[in-house]
Amino acid sequence: MMKTETIQLAGDVPGNGIELRVLRFEGKDREATSAYLQSSLHGSELPGQAALHFLIPMLEKAAREGRIAGDITVIPQANPIGSAQWMAHQHIGRFEFFSSTNFNRSFPLLENFDTSSLPAIDGPVPLAERLKAELLRQALPHEIVLDLHCDDESESYLYIHQAFLPEMYDLASALGSTAILSWDSTADAAFEEACAHPVLQLPKTEQKTRAVTTVEFRGLSDVNIDTGKSDAEGLYKFLVHRGVIVDTSIALTVDFNGPVTPLENVEMIRAPQGGMILFHVDIGAQVKAGDKLVTVVTVPGDPAGDIILTAPQAGRVLTRRGHRYTRRGDDLLKLLGSRRSENAKPGSLES
């Protein structure tokens, strides 16, 4: 049966703390693959939370029927700090208010799976650091680690380290992902990078049996019953395929044929000036070099102030920003190219 644990983390000032709700399913086979799933590390990114909401009853049914082979840990709301950050009726869950640090950056990078060096749950460090340490303590004992996120307006896609490919095409197939962004640097120490780092110290044959990824479940507003159930079914199918759950009625066909694009090949289209955004292309569009992507209207009513941004190379439009009024330097669109971007830089695509 499912066991619920509530982990209390004291706040940085008296009378202020958070609760981390952890759901556990104990597997009956000590040799079976175990899995860890979390969502909403960025607070209001809810498609993954919806998927877990519908996945939990499926796991409970499997538990009642004795079909949970490997241990499963689920944290549906991985960031109570960010979830509570509101300002002027707007939720702001990507960056911590105190430090302005992205909640999905600056995780400790461990050389092995020994977590004893991480800050204690009541240690003399800020709450955000203790939360990150606790999430790693929960995740690292598992062979499968899925961190569920979403983009602004987006297709469903995955971030996967090059060492785990092509073995992780099974996850892309189960979730219906349209693309994979592959990476090989831990420059920003995101949660996925921190979970992959000790795995990458293992022999390559052992690395191939692991699955560590950031799942981008479409866009911020793609939170509904149908997609939540569909995503839950995809996660369930993947867990069955990897032997975490036993279900003879489920069979996964590994048929992913989307682009696998190194991060350095992703063209991040940025606003040269602030203004109103008018997109010429939708997500999923295939474009040629020179095609119009975005018009930034800098002087409303005067077309002479329009700035038209075009595709630096041919590729697929993976994401668009959700807002339509932008600042100078903002990211507007991700384009998956076949060659290295002239603007490529180490680390994550966005801050």
Secondary structure, DSSP 8 states (H G I E B T S, - for coil): --EEEEEEEE-SSTT-EEEEEEEEE--S-TTS--EEEEE-TTSS--HHHHHHHHHHHHHHHHHHTT-B-S-EEEES---HHHHT-EETTEE--SB-TTT--BTTS-----SSS--TTS--TTSSS-HHHHHHHHHHHHHTT-SEEEEEEEESEE--EEEEEGGGTTTTHHHHHHHT-SEEEEE---SS--HHHHHHHHHTTS-HHHHTT-EEEEEEEEETT--SHHHHHHHHHHHHHHHHHTTSB--TT--------S-EEEGGGEEEEE-SS-EEEEESS-TT-EE-TT-EEEEEESSTT-GGGEEEEE-SSSEEEEEE-S-SEE-TT-EEEEEEESS--TT--SS-S--
